[in-house]
Amino acid sequence: MVKVTAMDVYKLLPQTNCEKCGEASCMAFATKLSEKEVDLSLCTELSDEKFKKLDDLLAPAVKEIIIGKNDKSCIIGGDEVLYRYEESYYNQTIIAIDVPDDLDQSDFDDRVKKIENIGFERTGEVLTLDAIALRNKSQNPEKFAKCAKKLKSSKYPVFLLTFDTLAMEAALKEIGDERPLIYAACEDNIYEMGNLAIKYQCPITVSSPNDLEKMKDMVFTLKSLGVEDIVMDPGTLAGEAIGDTLDNFVMSRRLAIEEKDENFRYPILGIPTLVRLNNEDDEIKKSIMEATLASTLINKYADIIILKGTEIWELIPILTLRQSVYTDPRRPQSVDPGIYEFGEVDKHSPVILTTNFSLTFYTVEGDLKSGNATCYLLVLDTVGRAVDVAIAGGQFDGKAVADLIKDTGIENNINTRKMVIPGLAAPLSGEIEDETGWNVMVGPRDSSAAAEFIAEKF
Ligand code: SF4
């Protein structure tokens, strides 16, 4: 697929440079529109016809779909590229946890509560789960509907998992106004499920395990019925090997992005927890297999995954990978430069220097906190680059450190003029001393030894 350029967009704008959108010119607005940094509606000077043309031009290759409503919702899809380095991936993979409807009441409540409470902090962001996948394991429509009703009080959007249209309708009667994801339409129930999706205005999943031709026909059928918000399930582990799953996911996304095939321009759903079915391995091995499959599908190109595991050790690798895949490669992740305090600092506390690359900062922060260090951390603006990269790029040198000392006023906080620089910045120690007049000590290359270094040297 050819990427829409700023010039393509500019040609359809009024070109009057009226500045009502907040930009200095139509070209500046076009550039931001093509980079998805502003919304088209900010240009108030467009005719309806031009707005529609631009809206179509800027529509992502993969349709954006909202599951849930208001503050209990998530967005999936919206991707434009096959490879993250080409632009960025948008709307991170939604992670839903399977909750069977045959659990007794207290186990059901405990599982939902556990899902809602899972979260851990990494590089300043709290990573959590996103949705609850209620499965009609009981095969009893009443039970399914009762559990769906209970989930009205959950803080997460809900997926309803059953091929039974009676059970689906019973659950939708309870929770349909919250826009749950219907899972799933298959060859046998497509008209009934499609009509439920229209009646309750809910997004719907099409299940076509290991058969993309059939998937295409079914998506076309749903669209003919008037369904707009579709999710595709090309099958997880439906073929002979995991390679078949991956092939189906990759081919579906290629058809959307490279071919702009209208019947594949939808988000994709994977169910890594199926790896546990008919599996004689022990629970730990099954958890590892589930995490491995989840990671594979997050990379290529699942917009939703459904898991069973709720232990934090099972989820940390998956949540961490997702966070990394969905950061924007065009913008280095950074924190604000300046002075950060650890412990009860005073006029004699040591000063440690680091860069504002978020991964570096949060690693150093974690190491100083866990080592109970008392110090000032002076954070240099290296436009989000790590120490060695910033030195090579010219953002980290003696002059930059001297400016940082001046700008932050750190000399008012302390009597000493001693600074610990990262081990990787050792070649700059003389230059920093010359530019700042401070006494520079070269610290460890790895911040895990920083707290111990401070305790020993100060
Ligand atoms: S509001 Fe529209 S016409 Fe005016 S400068 Fe912005 S893009 Fe151009």
Boltz pocket constraint, residues with backbone or C-beta under 6 A from the ligand:
constraints:
  - pocket:
      binder: B
      contacts: [[A, 13], [A, 14], [A, 15], [A, 16], [A, 17], [A, 18], [A, 19], [A, 20], [A, 21], [A, 22], [A, 23], [A, 24], [A, 25], [A, 26], [A, 29], [A, 30], [A, 42], [A, 43], [A, 44], [A, 45]]
      max_distance: 6.0
